[in-house]
Amino acid sequence: TGELPFGDGPTLRSAGAAPPVEHLPRDAPDGLDRLLERLLASDPAARPSSLREVAEVLRGHAPPYGALAGALAIVVCQACGARLRPGLRLCLACGKAAVRFARAQGTTDRWIIRLTHAEEDERFLRRLGAFLETVADGPVPSLNFVIGDARMYSSAEQKSRIKLPVPLVADADEQAAVELERRLRAEGMKVTRHSFAKAQRDRGTSGVMIAAGVAGAVCGLALFPVAGILAGVLALAAGAGVAIAGGVRYSGARRISTTPPLVRLREAPAALPASDALVARIARMLEAPLSDDVRHVVGELAVQVQRLADHRAAFVGPTAELELVIAPLTPLVDVIERIVDSLRRIEAGLAELDEGVLVRRLAQSEARGEPRTVREPILRGLDALRGLEDERTAQLRRLLEAASLLGRTVELGLRTQDAERADLRLLERAMRSLES
């Protein structure tokens, strides 16, 4: 939450219940607040009895917690099927991020993402289809768009094809809509974001404009014999212009609010590439085969950098000091990429040299009394095996040293506080005190 549980006072805790934890990150698992309430309970008997019990709750199967165990059930990565740590949205098996695009709670507070341009290029359609399949609740319809002049298509084709602009989704809340728009634009899609409530208001305003325009035009006709031809023509033109503008606006607002979307947002998290550039670079290292010890180090690095990326995104004030502190991260990631590539190459070489097989072949050759020339390839293989193992040990030591430096840089970045955000937290705490 970014703050101490009972404020910054001289005591560790205060009387009464624990403070609300509605500040939890948006993607925190449901039910985590209930676990925190028990951990912070005033009565020690109400707290979990051991760390093992807390661990079982976080794993999603702790009977004493009833519904809480299900609420904190392990989330499975949609991309590769691996289990994610509770509260961690980065899959350490494939490097994809579990992103939840929340649906709007009501009908009027939903947001619409519209696709305004499409291409017949197969790569464009594949990218759009892959993104929609990741975030959609159910199958994605065939992406056959009317592109260019509609007269190029037969009547049957026009009925079967999708006319632009078209809503991709129409049930997102505002924050999800902002994130969807950003990610779609990053994929090269031309999209716009619209509020359903605003579209409804625009329809009402447009109706008033049409009525006023028609009234103005009628007044213009009535002015012909009274105020002269020029005044009548001007009034008629102004009224017609207002009516036409209102009609165009009404038509656009109606299309936004009534055209059915291509897909409905899924409730479960979607597996997408990490949005932060450095996190994405480290996550890509996890995509290729790695030994368990190397994968563990790289995965922990990805988690640390993700924490720093979240910290940086939460800044509301100047970030110059933070950017200066974390400047070494990019060259460190460069070094780590090179080390991991070397380790991957070494491990591929080790996979081709089975020590047990080589030793057995050497023993068989000696037992048969074969000449040394027969054993020389086996001995060279064993020498190569020892050399690769020594090289791997050296590279793994370098990786751990680089990981330690990166971890220190991340910690320095996390300690760089945002004065404006600290003021906001104080203000929020004061408001909660007043409300209670």
N, C-alpha and C positions, 0 to 999 in steps of 0.2 A: 504493500500500500504506500510505501515511501514515508511512513511516519511511525513513531513509537505507539504502542497500543493504548497507553493511557496518558498521552501528552508528554510535554517536556518538563514536568514538574520535578520536585526533589525526591519524590517517592517512586518506587518501581510500579506500583499499581494504586488504584483508587477504589473506594467502596462501590458496590453495585455491579451491574452486569458489564461485560466487555463492550467496547464501542462497536458500532456497526462497521462492517467491512465492505460496504458497497463500492469502495474505491478499487476493489480487486481488478486486475487487468480484465479486459473484455473477454479474453479467451480462457480465463481460469475455469476449471471444471466446476460444474454445478455441485453444490453441496459442500464446497471447501469452507464456506463461511461457518457452517454448522460444526465442522471439525475444529476450526479456530475458536469458536465459542467454548467448546469443551476444554481445549488446551489452556484457555485463559480464565477458566472458571475460578471464582473466589474460593469455593470449597474444594480442597485437594481431593476429596473422595469422588468428586464429579469429573475429575480429569482422567484421561487415559492412564491405565495402570503401568504401562511400559512402552518403551520405544517400539517393541515388537508389535504391540497392538496398533500403534499409529501406522507402522509400516503395512500391516495387514489392511487397514482402512484405505491407505493410499493405493494398495494393489487392487482394491475393489471387491475384496471378499472378507469382510469382518462382521460376523453375525450380530455382535452386540449393538451395532450401529443401524441395523435394519435398513431403511430406505437409503441411508447415507452411503452404504456400501455400493448399492446400485448406481447412485448418483456420481460416485467417483470411480466407476468401472473403467478399466483400461480402454483407452481409445486405440483403435486399430488404424494404421496408416492405410488410406484408401489406395495408394499407389502400389505398395509392395506387400501389404498384409502384416507387417511387423507391428509389435505392440509398442505404443508410445508411453513414455513416462507421464504420470498424471501431472497436468499443469505445464508440460513441455510440448510445444507445438511443432518442434523440429524432429523429424524422423531420423534417428542415427543409423538406420539401415540403408536408406536410399537418398537421404539429404533433402527430401521434400518437406514443405511446411504445411501443417494442418491449419487451414484458414477457415473460420466460421463466418459466413455471410448471414447475418441475422435477418429473419423475416420481420416485416412490420407487424405490430400487434393489432392495429385497427385497419379499417378499410381506407380511411381518409389520410392516414399518416404514412402511406406507402410511397415509395419512389420507383420511377420507371427509367430503365436504361434502354435507349433506342439506338439501333444501328442505322446510320444515315447513308453509308456507302458500302458497296460490296464489289468484289472482283470475281471474274470467272477463273482466275488462276487457281490451280489445284492446291498450291501451298497455302493460299489465303483461306480457302474453304476447310483445309485440314486443320489449320491453326484455330480457326473459329470453332469448328466442331469439337476439337479436343478440349478447348476451354469450357464450352458449354456442357460436354459430357462430364467434366470434373465437378461442376457446380450445380448440375441439374438434378432434380428429384424425378427420375424417370427417364425414358428414352428421349433422345434429341431428334426432332423431325428432319427429314431430308432438306438440306440447305440448297434449294434451287431458287435463286433469286431472279427477278426481272431486272436485268441490267441494261442500261441505255434506253433507247426508244422502245416503248411498249408495243408500238405497231409492228416491230420485227417479230413478234410472237403471235401465234394463232390464238383464237379465242380459248381453245382448250388449254393451251400452254399458260395463258394468262391466269386462268382459273386455278391451275395446279401449282403455279409458282408463287413465291413470296414477294410482295410488293414493298419497296422501300419508301420511306423509313419504316422500320418494324421494331416493336419492343422486343428485346431479348429476354428481359425479366421485368416483372411489374409488381413484385411483392417484397422488395428490399426496404429495410429501414434506412434512415438517412446516412448513417455511418457506413453501412454495408454498400450503399449506392456509390458513395465517394470512393471507397476502395475498389469496387468493381470497375468503375469508370477508369480509375488510374491503371489498373492491371490490364484492362482491355486496350487502352491507349498504348501501353507498353508493348502489347502484342501487335501493334500497328493497325488497330481497328479505329474507325471514325465513329465515335459514339457521342451521345448527348444524355444529360441527366435531367429528369423532370419530376416535379412534385405533383402527385395526383390531386392534392387539395388545390394547388395553384391552377391546374388545368380546369378543375371544376369552377373555380372563381372566374377564370378567363371566359368560360362558356357563358356564365351569368352576365359578365361585363359586355361580352360581345352581343348578347341579346339586347341589352340596353342601347348599344351603339347602333344596331340595326334598326330598332324602333325609332331612335332619335333621327337617324339618317332618312328613314322613310317619311317621318313627320316634316323634316326640313325640305325634302323634295316636294311634298305636297304643298307646303307653304310657298315654295318657289313657283309652282304652277299658279297658285292663287295670286301671287304678286304681279304676274304678267300684265293684267289690265289695270292694276292699281299703281304700282311703283315703276312700271316701265319694263321693257324687254330685258335690258342689261341686268337690273337688279333681280329679276325673276330667274334669268339664266344662271347668275352667280349663286343664288340660293339653291336652285335645282342641282347645280354641279356639286356644291358643298354637301348637300344632303345625300346625293348619290354616292359621293366619295366616302362619306362616313359609313353609309350602309354597306358599301362594298368592302371597306376595311374591316368592319364588324363581321361580315360574312366570312372573310378569309380567316380572321382570328378565331371565329367560332369553329370553322372547319378544322383548323389545326389543333385546337384544344380538344375537339371531339375525337379526332384520330388518336391523340395521345392517351385519352382516358378510356376509350372503348375498344381499341384494337387489341385482340388477345395476344399475349406474349408467346414467344417460341417455347420457353421452358419455365418451370417453377423452381425456386431455389431449394436446394436440399437442406435438411435440418442438421445432418451430420457434417463434420468438418470436411472441406475439400482439400486434396493434396495438390499443392502448387509449388513452383520453384520459390525459393526464399526471395523476398523483395529487396533486402539489403544486399548491395553488391559484394561486400566482403563475406557476408554469411553465405551467399550463393557460391562464391569461389571455394570456400571450405567445404560446403555441402557437396559440390561436384566431385571432390576427392573421394567422397563416400560412395559414389555411384559405381566405381570400378572395384574389382575384387581386391581386398586387403586382408592381411592377417588380423586376428582378433586384437592383439596388443596394439597394433598401429591404428586400427579402426577405433579403438577405445580412446586413444589420445586425440585423434582428429575429431571424433564426436564431441568430446569435452571442449575442444577449442571452438567448435561451431556453437555450442551452448553459450560459452562465455561471450563470444562476439555478438550473438543474438541478444544477450542481456544488454550489452553496450549499445546496440542499435536501438533497442526499446528505450533505453535511457536517453539517447540523443533525440529520438522522436518526441519524447515527452517535454523537451525543453521549450519554454515559451519566451525566454529572454535571449540575449546575445549568446552565440555559441562559439565565439572566437577562442576563448580560453580552452573549452573542451576540444575543439578541433586541433589546437596546438598540442594538447596533451596526448591525443590519440594518433597524431601524425605518424609515429613509427609503425602503426599497425599494417599499413600497406606493404612496406618493404619486408616486414616479418612474414606476412602471408606469402609474398614472393618466394622467400627462402623456404618456407614450409612446403609450398607446392613442389619446389625442386627436390627437396628431401623425400617427399612422398613418392614422386615419380621414380627416384632412385631405388627406394625400397620396393616399389612395385616391380621394377625390372629385376632386382636381386631375388625377390620371392619367386618370380617366374623361372629364373635360372635354377633356384633350389628345387622347384617342383620337378624339374627334369632330371635331377640327380638324387636318386634314392640311396641313402647311405647304407641301409640294410642290404639292398641288392648288390651294391658294389663290394661290400665286405664279404658277402657269401661267395661272389664270383672270385674274389681274390683268394679266399680260403680253398675253394675248389681247384683253382689253378695251381696253388702251391701243393695241394695234396696229390695232384696228378703229375707233379714234377715238370710242368710245362716251362719252356724257356722264358727268360725275363721279358723278351720282346712281346710275348702274349699278355703279360701282366702290366706292361707300361701304360696302355690306354686306361686300365682300371685305376692305376696309381695316379695318373693325371686327373681322372675324374674325382678321386678323393681329395687331391690337392686343390682342384677347382672348388670343391664343396667347402673345404676349410677356408679358402680365400673368400668365398661368398658369405660364409657365416661371420667371418671377422669383419667384412665390409658392412654387413647388416648390423652388427653390434655397434660399429662406429656411427653409422647413419641414424640408428635408433637413439643413440646418445645425443647426436646433434638435434634430432627432432624434439627430444625432451627438453634440451636447453632452449631451443626456440620457443617451445610451448610455455616454458617458465617465463621467458621474457614477454611473450604475448599476454600471459595471465597477469603479470605485473602492470602492463600497460592498460589492460582492461580495468583492473582495480583502481588505477589512478583516474581513469575516465569516469568510473562510477562514483568516485569521491568528489569529482568536480560537480558541485551543486548549482542549481539554478535558483538564484535569489528570488526571481519573480514567482517561480513555482512554489518556493517555500512560503512566500507571502500569501499565495492563494490557498495553500493548505491551512495556514493560520486562520485565514478568513473563513474557510469552510468549517473548521473546528469551532470557531466562535458562533457561526450561524447554527450549527447543530446544538450547541449549548443553549442558545436563545430559544430554539424550537422546543427543546425538552423542558 
